[in-house]
């Protein structure tokens, strides 16, 4: 459904009480608005909603790296630091991983003993 610019103000007044967040405003603009109606508003809202996510993930990464560095600074090489940081940042994936299955798969690939 596309609303022309003249009718846009009436629709906005009708739905003004329902729109509480920038995300809702962007969804309303995409659903009912035309690309020519407030094109800068759509771009500004997309940037606003993207920046918050980018900053939060960056802060999370930096805080995890700071914890790892303070705990194991003396005895760690760069590769190990990168691997530990990745495990710490992707904690949700790490917790779901079945390490016994990984160990068994690795052991079966690298079996050097002859089984009698």
N, CA, C and O of each residue as an XYZ file, in Angstrom:
464
protein
N       0.849     -1.173      0.000
C       0.000      0.000      0.000
C       0.893      1.235      0.000
O       1.761      1.370      0.863
N       0.694      2.126     -0.947
C       1.495      3.333     -1.062
C       0.608      4.535     -0.783
O      -0.488      4.659     -1.329
N       1.097      5.410      0.068
C       0.341      6.606      0.447
C       1.023      7.809     -0.187
O       2.245      7.936     -0.115
N       0.260      8.679     -0.798
C       0.832      9.872     -1.411
C       1.205     10.869     -0.335
O       0.730     10.789      0.798
N       2.067     11.817     -0.704
C       2.621     12.749      0.278
C       1.551     13.563      0.991
O       1.710     13.858      2.176
N       0.468     13.938      0.318
C      -0.573     14.740      0.950
C      -1.302     13.997      2.050
O      -1.628     14.573      3.088
N      -1.557     12.726      1.827
C      -2.272     11.919      2.816
C      -1.345     11.402      3.912
O      -1.810     10.874      4.921
N      -0.061     11.548      3.720
C       0.934     11.027      4.672
C       0.774     11.643      6.056
O       0.873     10.942      7.063
N       0.527     12.956      6.112
C       0.421     13.613      7.419
C      -0.790     13.108      8.195
O      -0.710     12.952      9.413
N      -1.906     12.850      7.523
C      -3.086     12.321      8.204
C      -2.857     10.926      8.746
O      -3.285     10.608      9.856
N      -2.194     10.101      7.980
C      -1.892      8.738      8.426
C      -0.920      8.777      9.597
O      -1.068      8.022     10.558
N       0.078      9.660      9.517
C       1.056      9.772     10.609
C       0.380     10.213     11.900
O       0.710      9.708     12.973
N      -0.559     11.146     11.810
C      -1.263     11.575     13.015
C      -2.087     10.438     13.603
O      -2.187     10.306     14.822
N      -2.674      9.622     12.742
C      -3.492      8.500     13.203
C      -2.648      7.453     13.925
O      -3.082      6.896     14.933
N      -1.454      7.183     13.420
C      -0.605      6.132     13.986
C       0.486      6.653     14.920
O       1.313      5.867     15.382
N       0.511      7.943     15.206
C       1.591      8.530     16.007
C       1.677      7.931     17.405
O       2.772      7.785     17.947
N       0.549      7.586     17.987
C       0.573      7.033     19.342
C       1.068      5.593     19.368
O       1.551      5.130     20.401
N       0.958      4.880     18.258
C       1.385      3.479     18.211
C       2.888      3.339     17.967
O       3.477      2.323     18.335
N       3.503      4.328     17.363
C       4.928      4.258     17.033
C       5.732      4.773     18.221
O       5.659      5.951     18.568
N       6.499      3.881     18.839
C       7.267      4.242     20.033
C       8.776      4.191     19.814
O       9.512      4.892     20.509
N       9.255      3.389     18.876
C      10.697      3.206     18.687
C      11.088      3.546     17.253
O      10.233      3.564     16.367
N      12.378      3.817     17.016
C      12.830      4.063     15.642
C      12.582      2.863     14.724
O      12.314      3.038     13.536
N      12.672      1.658     15.266
C      12.424      0.461     14.461
C      10.978      0.425     13.961
O      10.724      0.085     12.805
N      10.038      0.776     14.834
C       8.632      0.811     14.432
C       8.394      1.891     13.379
O       7.617      1.695     12.444
N       9.068      3.032     13.534
C       8.931      4.111     12.554
C       9.483      3.689     11.196
O       8.886      3.986     10.162
N      10.621      2.997     11.198
C      11.191      2.516      9.941
C      10.273      1.487      9.285
O      10.051      1.533      8.075
N       9.743      0.562     10.077
C       8.828     -0.441      9.527
C       7.567      0.210      8.962
O       7.060     -0.214      7.924
N       7.063      1.235      9.642
C       5.891      1.961      9.147
C       6.217      2.665      7.835
O       5.427      2.632      6.892
N       7.384      3.301      7.782
C       7.796      4.020      6.580
C       7.975      3.057      5.409
O       7.596      3.381      4.283
N       8.542      1.892      5.656
C       8.737      0.904      4.591
C       7.400      0.317      4.152
O       7.175      0.109      2.959
N       6.513      0.049      5.108
C       5.235     -0.588      4.783
C       4.282      0.339      4.045
O       3.663     -0.067      3.061
N       4.157      1.563      4.500
C       3.138      2.461      3.962
C       3.701      3.591      3.110
O       2.952      4.249      2.388
N       4.978      3.820      3.181
C       5.547      4.957      2.475
C       6.106      4.592      1.118
O       6.417      3.433      0.844
N       6.226      5.581      0.292
C       6.851      5.430     -1.008
C       8.314      5.842     -0.848
O       8.658      6.532      0.111
N       9.163      5.435     -1.762
C      10.582      5.794     -1.673
C      10.782      7.302     -1.789
O      11.771      7.839     -1.290
N       9.842      7.986     -2.448
C       9.974      9.433     -2.613
C       9.485     10.215     -1.395
O       9.761     11.409     -1.274
N       8.763      9.554     -0.495
C       8.261     10.226      0.699
C       9.307     10.084      1.798
O       9.566      8.976      2.270
N       9.886     11.157      2.193
C      10.917     11.206      3.223
C      12.026     10.171      2.991
O      12.239      9.309      3.844
N      12.732     10.236      1.863
C      13.786      9.246      1.622
C      14.936      9.372      2.619
O      15.564      8.375      2.973
N      15.211     10.589      3.068
C      16.298     10.780      4.031
C      15.944     10.215      5.400
O      16.826      9.774      6.136
N      14.661     10.224      5.745
C      14.231      9.645      7.018
C      14.513      8.149      7.040
O      15.012      7.622      8.035
N      14.199      7.475      5.961
C      14.437      6.027      5.882
C      15.931      5.723      6.010
O      16.314      4.811      6.743
N      16.767      6.470      5.313
C      18.216      6.257      5.373
C      18.737      6.537      6.774
O      19.545      5.773      7.302
N      18.274      7.637      7.381
C      18.728      7.985      8.733
C      18.323      6.925      9.756
O      19.109      6.587     10.641
N      17.120      6.405      9.642
C      16.668      5.365     10.574
C      17.444      4.065     10.378
O      17.770      3.388     11.353
N      17.741      3.711      9.136
C      18.534      2.507      8.886
C      19.930      2.645      9.490
O      20.445      1.699     10.086
N      20.536      3.808      9.339
C      21.861      4.046      9.925
C      21.776      4.003     11.442
O      22.630      3.393     12.086
N      20.770      4.634     12.023
C      20.605      4.649     13.478
C      20.462      3.238     14.036
O      21.082      2.903     15.045
N      19.660      2.421     13.394
C      19.437      1.058     13.879
C      20.659      0.173     13.667
O      20.852     -0.790     14.410
N      21.480      0.472     12.681
C      22.685     -0.319     12.425
C      23.812      0.057     13.374
O      24.544     -0.823     13.829
N      23.972      1.332     13.683
C      25.075      1.794     14.533
C      24.985      1.197     15.930
O      26.011      0.817     16.494
N      23.815      1.104     16.492
C      23.679      0.570     17.850
C      24.178     -0.867     17.927
O      24.834     -1.240     18.901
N      23.884     -1.662     16.939
C      24.345     -3.048     16.916
C      25.846     -3.113     16.736
O      26.510     -3.910     17.399
N      26.393     -2.300     15.865
C      27.829     -2.317     15.611
C      28.616     -1.935     16.850
O      29.628     -2.563     17.161
N      28.166     -0.918     17.558
C      28.874     -0.459     18.751
C      28.800     -1.504     19.850
O      29.793     -1.745     20.537
N      27.649     -2.126     20.029
C      27.500     -3.133     21.079
C      28.392     -4.337     20.823
O      29.018     -4.841     21.755
N      28.465     -4.806     19.597
C      29.311     -5.968     19.313
C      30.782     -5.619     19.456
O      31.573     -6.463     19.877
N      31.167     -4.398     19.118
C      32.556     -3.972     19.283
C      32.920     -3.892     20.757
O      33.997     -4.338     21.151
N      32.033     -3.328     21.579
C      32.299     -3.244     23.015
C      32.396     -4.627     23.637
O      33.232     -4.854     24.511
N      31.553     -5.552     23.198
C      31.588     -6.918     23.712
C      32.916     -7.575     23.362
O      33.526     -8.228     24.209
N      33.367     -7.408     22.128
C      34.629     -7.995     21.693
C      35.791     -7.429     22.482
O      36.664     -8.179     22.921
N      35.817     -6.115     22.672
C      36.923     -5.488     23.404
C      36.935     -5.911     24.863
O      38.010     -6.128     25.423
N      35.782     -6.035     25.494
C      35.755     -6.433     26.901
C      36.201     -7.876     27.065
O      36.891     -8.198     28.032
N      35.819     -8.758     26.137
C      36.268    -10.152     26.201
C      37.775    -10.231     26.019
O      38.446    -10.979     26.730
N      38.310     -9.473     25.082
C      39.745     -9.477     24.833
C      40.508     -8.964     26.049
O      41.582     -9.471     26.374
N      39.950     -7.957     26.717
C      40.587     -7.417     27.916
C      40.635     -8.457     29.033
O      41.641     -8.568     29.734
N      39.553     -9.218     29.200
C      39.539    -10.281     30.214
C      40.581    -11.354     29.920
O      41.290    -11.801     30.822
N      40.672    -11.760     28.675
C      41.633    -12.802     28.306
C      43.060    -12.301     28.498
O      43.901    -13.023     29.032
N      43.336    -11.089     28.074
C      44.690    -10.554     28.196
C      45.121    -10.406     29.644
O      46.268    -10.701     29.982
N      44.221     -9.956     30.502
C      44.612     -9.762     31.899
C      44.840    -11.093     32.600
O      45.650    -11.168     33.524
N      44.144    -12.144     32.180
C      44.251    -13.438     32.855
C      45.473    -14.235     32.393
O      46.138    -14.864     33.217
N      45.774    -14.222     31.116
C      46.837    -15.080     30.587
C      47.919    -14.314     29.826
O      48.486    -14.852     28.874
N      48.211    -13.116     30.205
C      49.120    -12.280     29.437
C      50.527    -12.860     29.303
O      51.111    -12.775     28.222
N      51.084    -13.436     30.342
C      52.491    -13.818     30.343
C      52.798    -15.033     29.472
O      53.893    -15.121     28.915
N      51.879    -15.953     29.342
C      52.219    -17.230     28.699
C      51.395    -17.508     27.447
O      50.933    -18.632     27.247
N      51.207    -16.501     26.605
C      50.328    -16.715     25.468
C      50.901    -16.103     24.198
O      51.386    -14.971     24.201
N      50.836    -16.873     23.108
C      51.223    -16.358     21.802
C      50.033    -15.721     21.102
O      48.906    -15.788     21.594
N      50.284    -15.107     19.957
C      49.232    -14.395     19.225
C      48.147    -15.343     18.711
O      46.962    -15.016     18.779
N      48.536    -16.507     18.202
C      47.548    -17.455     17.675
C      46.622    -17.943     18.780
O      45.410    -18.027     18.585
N      47.187    -18.265     19.937
C      46.360    -18.742     21.049
C      45.422    -17.632     21.527
O      44.261    -17.888     21.847
N      45.929    -16.408     21.574
C      45.089    -15.274     21.974
C      43.906    -15.123     21.021
O      42.776    -14.923     21.467
N      44.151    -15.217     19.726
C      43.065    -15.102     18.742
C      42.050    -16.233     18.908
O      40.843    -16.005     18.835
N      42.544    -17.448     19.133
C      41.638    -18.587     19.293
C      40.797    -18.468     20.560
O      39.598    -18.746     20.539
N      41.418    -18.055     21.661
C      40.669    -17.881     22.911
C      39.655    -16.743     22.801
O      38.545    -16.839     23.324
N      40.042    -15.676     22.123
C      39.116    -14.556     21.935
C      37.904    -14.999     21.125
O      36.775    -14.631     21.448
N      38.129    -15.780     20.082
C      37.023    -16.269     19.263
C      36.095    -17.169     20.070
O      34.874    -17.059     19.956
N      36.659    -18.057     20.879
C      35.832    -18.920     21.727
C      35.024    -18.114     22.739
O      33.863    -18.423     23.004
N      35.640    -17.087     23.296
C      34.969    -16.280     24.306
C      33.871    -15.409     23.697
O      32.799    -15.257     24.283
N      34.134    -14.844     22.536
C      33.151    -13.978     21.885
C      31.958    -14.792     21.402
O      30.812    -14.364     21.545
N      32.218    -15.947     20.838
C      31.149    -16.819     20.336
C      30.756    -17.841     21.397
O      30.704    -19.040     21.121
N      30.483    -17.369     22.600
C      30.204    -18.246     23.738
C      28.953    -19.099     23.524
O      28.917    -20.255     23.946
N      27.949    -18.553     22.886
C      26.709    -19.311     22.665
C      26.966    -20.541     21.796
O      26.427    -21.616     22.058
N      27.782    -20.379     20.772
C      28.110    -21.511     19.902
C      28.997    -22.500     20.645
O      28.840    -23.713     20.503
N      29.928    -21.978     21.436
C      30.848    -22.832     22.182
C      30.105    -23.698     23.188
O      30.442    -24.869     23.358
N      29.102    -23.145     23.855
C      28.360    -23.913     24.857
C      27.518    -25.020     24.222
O      27.268    -26.042     24.861
N      27.081    -24.835     22.988
C      26.265    -25.842     22.313
C      27.105    -26.956     21.688
O      26.568    -27.991     21.296
N      28.415    -26.748     21.595
C      29.288    -27.705     20.928
C      29.511    -28.933     21.794
O      29.750    -28.822     22.996
N      29.432    -30.103     21.176
C      29.701    -31.366     21.867
C      31.176    -31.708     21.653
O      31.563    -32.193     20.590
N      31.992    -31.450     22.675
C      33.429    -31.648     22.548
C      33.811    -33.124     22.523
O      34.828    -33.478     21.927
N      33.032    -33.985     23.147
C      33.330    -35.421     23.102
C      33.270    -35.945     21.670
O      34.101    -36.760     21.270
N      32.306    -35.487     20.914
C      32.200    -35.905     19.516
C      33.393    -35.405     18.704
O      33.923    -36.135     17.866
N      33.812    -34.176     18.947
C      34.969    -33.620     18.241
C      36.231    -34.396     18.591
O      37.033    -34.710     17.712
N      36.411    -34.707     19.875
C      37.594    -35.456     20.308
C      37.601    -36.849     19.690
O      38.641    -37.305     19.214
N      36.474    -37.522     19.688
C      36.402    -38.862     19.096
C      36.670    -38.836     17.594
O      37.347    -39.721     17.070
N      36.151    -37.843     16.907
C      36.401    -37.719     15.469
C      37.877    -37.477     15.202
O      38.461    -38.091     14.309
N      38.480    -36.581     15.978
C      39.902    -36.287     15.820
C      40.746    -37.513     16.146
O      41.715    -37.798     15.443
N      40.394    -38.236     17.193
C      41.148    -39.425     17.585
C      41.067    -40.508     16.516
O      42.047    -41.213     16.274
N      39.921    -40.647     15.881
C      39.800    -41.674     14.843
C      40.579    -41.298     13.585
O      41.033    -42.179     12.855
N      40.739    -40.012     13.324
C      41.519    -39.584     12.165
C      43.015    -39.731     12.393
O      43.757    -40.014     11.451
N      43.466    -39.546     13.614
C      44.889    -39.551     13.935
C      45.314    -40.809     14.685
O      46.320    -40.788     15.395
N      44.579    -41.890     14.543
C      44.916    -43.120     15.257
C      46.218    -43.685     14.698
O      46.304    -44.005     13.513
N      47.222    -43.807     15.551
C      48.521    -44.325     15.123
C      48.800    -45.704     15.691
O      49.762    -46.362     15.294
N      47.975    -46.136     16.604
C      48.148    -47.460     17.182
C      47.384    -48.475     16.347
O      46.345    -48.175     15.759
N      47.920    -49.664     16.314
C      47.258    -50.745     15.608
C      46.327    -51.427     16.588
O      46.747    -51.847     17.666
N      45.069    -51.537     16.215
C      44.092    -52.186     17.080
C      44.056    -53.677     16.770
O      43.810    -54.056     15.626
N      44.298    -54.538     17.773
C      44.300    -56.001     17.597
C      42.985    -56.582     17.986
O      42.799    -57.796     17.906
